[in-house]
Amino acid sequence: MAQLDYSLFIVTVAAGEERAGCLVGFASQVSIHPPRFLIGLSVKNRTYRVASAGANTLAVHFVPEQAEELALLFGGETGDEVDKFAQCEWRPGPGGAPILAGLEDWFAGRVLERLPFGDHCGYLLEPIDEEAHRSGSPLTFRRAKWIEPGHEP
């Protein structure tokens, strides 16, 4: 598994007045027809707790190589201690999920299922809205593995 290299994403969510977001490496398209995408959120992460508190929509942002600062913010800080959204530009998106201004390629997905996978929970998403500009090569796990998680691993 240590040899794998894959694209990273920033997932954002809102439930009630709470917002959260984190850097995610466990993610994959799992169906073409109908379109489905699976995101794995660490159960130790605040984003997981907010997503589990009744959120119906997650926003999945593609992270290009040049967005390392946002990757560091959403991967190296914990929302339990820092308001990440006070440190970046964003706007409310579908279902209230924050859309990050610095990331031009994203989609919002309706949560169809929550699946326990041990230390992560899988969120099966049905894409409902998107914006695509093809903003560059993706930031990958190997390039970003120096980022220390904002929460206990």
CORJO-V16146 format. One record per backbone hydrogen bond with DSSP energy under -1.0 kcal/mol. NH is the residue of the N-H (numbers start at 1). CO is the residue of the C=O. If there is no record, write none. Layout:
nh = <NH/NH>
co = <CO/CO>
This chain:
nh = <4/8/9/10/11/12/13/15/18/20/22/23/24/27/28/30/31/36/37/38/39/40/41/43/45/49/50/51/52/53/58/59/60/61/62/63/65/67/71/72/73/74/75/76/81/82/84/86/87/91/93/96/97/99/101/103/106/107/108/109/110/111/112/113/115/117/121/122/123/124/125/126/128/129/131/139/141/144/147/150>
co = <1/139/24/61/22/59/20/18/15/13/11/74/9/25/38/36/36/31/125/28/123/26/121/119/42/45/46/47/48/50/109/12/107/10/105/8/137/64/67/68/69/70/71/72/78/78/82/83/84/99/97/93/94/91/89/100/131/60/129/58/126/56/124/124/122/120/41/115/39/113/37/110/108/108/106/63/6/140/144/75>
